[in-house]
Amino acid sequence: MSHASIKYAASGRTYAVPFPYISKSHVVVTVDETPVLFSWASEHTVTLVVQPRSGAVVEVGRITPIPSRLVDFADSSVPTEDKLGQSVTQLLYLVQENADGAPSPACVSDPSCLLPESA
């Protein structure tokens, strides 16, 4: 069972995002392993800019950033429940993504290789 991605046989332009994510920018969509542009139809649904060809494999996945922590605690600061939760969630998602099979090594070290959602 995958925790951070799902594959679909191409059928239209709209696909569910059935897994949690911290930020929409952590979600990527590929068609036949090539990143594609998409927009958000709702919190758990994306719409591709271009309809994929029949028989293509559409994968919706989460890639949580590795290079830096999303939360940085400072000396003498009081950690809040939200900040502690976000910090632990980032680690959990990274572990899940690793268990699912890491994405392209190029994208792990340089997330800019992924196309952003369309404007």
N, C-alpha and C positions, 0 to 999 in steps of 0.2 A: 504494500500500500504506500503510495506516494503522499508525502506531507506537504509538498511545496510546488507541485506541478500536476498538470493533467493534459492528456493528449486527446484530441478529437479528430475524427474523420471530417474533412472540410464539408460543411453544409451551411452555406450562408455566410454572413459577416459578424453575427453576434454570438459570443461565447461566455459561459459562466466562469467566474473566478471563485472556486469553492473552498479556498483556503484563506486563512487570515494573513494580513500583512501589516507592517507598521506604517508604511507610506505608499501611496499609489506609485511613486517613482521606483519602488522596488519590484514592480510587476513588469514582466516582459512577455511579449507574444512573438512566436516564431512560426513561420510556415515553411515546412521542409527544412528546418534548422536555420533559416535565415530570418533575422529580426525584421519585423514589419511595424508600420505605423498603426496606431489605434487610438481610439478615444474611449472615455468612460461613459457608458450608458446609465450606470448606477454604481452603487458601492461594490457590487459583486458581479458586474457584467461589463464586458468590453465589446466594442464594435470596431472591426478592422476597417481601415480606410479603403482598401481594395479587396474585393471578394477573391478568395483563393480558388485555384483551379480545382475541379472535381478530382477526388482521389488524393489531394494533398493532405499532409498531416499538420494540424494546427496544435501547437503546444502553448499553453498559458502557464507561466511559471513565476516563482518568486526568487529574487536574488537579493538577499540582504547584504548591505555593504560590509566588507571586511576591514578595509584600511583604517577605519577609525571608529571609536565608540560613539554611539548616538547620544549618550549621556556622559558628561564628565563631571565628577564630583570634586568640589574644591575643599581644601582644609577649612575646618570650622564651619562648614555649611551644614544645614539640617536636611538630610535626604528626605524627599517626600515619597509617598506611596506611588504616585504616578511615575516619578523618575526611577525609582527602584524597579518598578514593574517593567518599564520600557527597557531598562538595562538587561534584566533577566530575559525578557522576550527576545531581544536581539540575539542573545546567546542561544536560546532555545531554537530560534529559526535557523541560525547558522548550523547547529547540530542536525536539525531535520534536513536541511538542504544537502549537507554532507552525506547523511544516511541515504538520501534519495539518489545520490550520484552527483558529484559537483558539476556545475555548468562548465562551459568552455574555460580553460585556464586563463585565456586572454581576457575574458570578461570578469573573472574574479580579481585579477590584478589591475584591470583597467575597465571599470564599468561603462566608460564612455563608448565602448565598442557596441553597446546596445542602443538602438534607436529610441529616442524618447517618444512618449505619446504625442499624437498630433495636437496642434493648437485648436 
